[in-house]
């Protein structure tokens, strides 16, 4: 079964429910900003249920699109490691669309 990577831009999208992902082939990366020190308890509990399939990534710098560049980097690294995987970027930013389109073409 192909792995689905779900990369969440938590600075601008906070998913309410992750229960549909339990027992699935999803690996989740939740990207939080350098100054984003709090995560809602309900979300943290949902993420913990996913165990090793869920990871927080707190970026180390600030600036325009800093978090977006981190997500793009992870998409590149993960796609090199797992070329048959599917990628889902959850963000309000549309800047990821050209990257995803390019990866689909490859």
C-alpha positions in Angstrom: 0.0 0.0 0.0 1.3 3.4 -0.9 2.0 5.8 1.9 0.1 9.1 2.1 2.1 12.0 3.6 -0.1 14.7 5.1 1.8 17.9 5.7 -0.2 20.5 7.7 0.6 24.2 7.8 -0.6 24.6 11.4 0.0 28.4 11.3 -3.0 28.9 9.1 -5.0 25.6 9.2 -6.0 23.8 12.4 -7.7 20.5 11.6 -10.6 19.7 13.9 -10.8 15.9 13.5 -8.1 13.4 12.7 -10.0 10.2 13.6 -10.5 9.3 10.0 -6.7 8.8 9.8 -6.5 6.1 12.5 -5.4 2.8 11.1 -4.7 4.2 7.7 -1.6 4.5 5.6 -1.1 8.2 6.5 2.0 9.7 8.0 1.3 13.2 9.3 3.7 16.1 9.7 2.3 19.1 11.6 4.5 22.2 10.9 4.3 24.9 13.6 6.0 28.3 13.6 9.0 29.2 15.6 6.9 31.4 17.9 3.9 29.1 18.0 4.3 27.5 21.4 0.7 26.3 22.0 -1.3 23.5 20.3 -5.0 22.9 21.4 -5.2 20.0 23.7 -7.9 18.2 21.7 -5.7 18.3 18.6 -2.6 17.1 20.5 -4.6 14.1 21.9 -5.9 13.2 18.4 -2.3 13.4 17.1 -1.0 11.3 19.9 -3.4 8.5 19.0 -1.5 8.2 15.7 1.7 7.3 17.5 4.8 7.1 15.3 2.8 8.1 12.2 2.5 11.7 13.5 5.2 14.2 14.0 5.4 17.9 15.0 8.0 20.0 13.1 8.7 23.3 14.7 10.6 25.5 12.3 13.6 27.4 13.7 13.3 30.8 11.9 10.9 33.6 11.2 10.0 35.5 8.0 7.7 35.5 5.1 7.0 32.0 3.9 9.5 30.4 6.3 7.1 27.6 7.2 6.2 27.1 3.6 9.8 26.5 2.6 10.2 23.9 5.4 7.1 22.1 4.0 8.5 22.2 0.5 11.8 20.8 1.8 10.1 17.9 3.5 8.1 17.2 0.4 11.4 17.0 -1.6 13.1 14.8 1.0 10.2 12.4 1.4 9.5 12.1 -2.3 13.2 11.2 -2.8 12.9 8.5 -0.1 9.5 7.2 -1.1 8.9 8.0 -4.9 5.6 6.1 -5.1 4.0 8.0 -2.2 1.1 10.5 -2.3 1.5 13.9 -0.8 -1.2 16.1 0.6 -0.3 19.7 1.7 -3.0 21.2 4.0 -2.6 25.0 3.8 -4.4 28.1 2.9 -1.4 29.1 0.8 -1.8 28.4 -2.9 2.0 28.6 -3.5 2.3 24.8 -3.1 0.2 24.2 -6.2 3.0 24.6 -8.7 5.3 22.3 -6.6 2.6 19.6 -6.4 1.9 19.9 -10.1 5.6 19.5 -10.9 5.9 16.4 -8.7 2.9 14.8 -10.3 4.6 15.3 -13.7 7.7 13.5 -12.4 
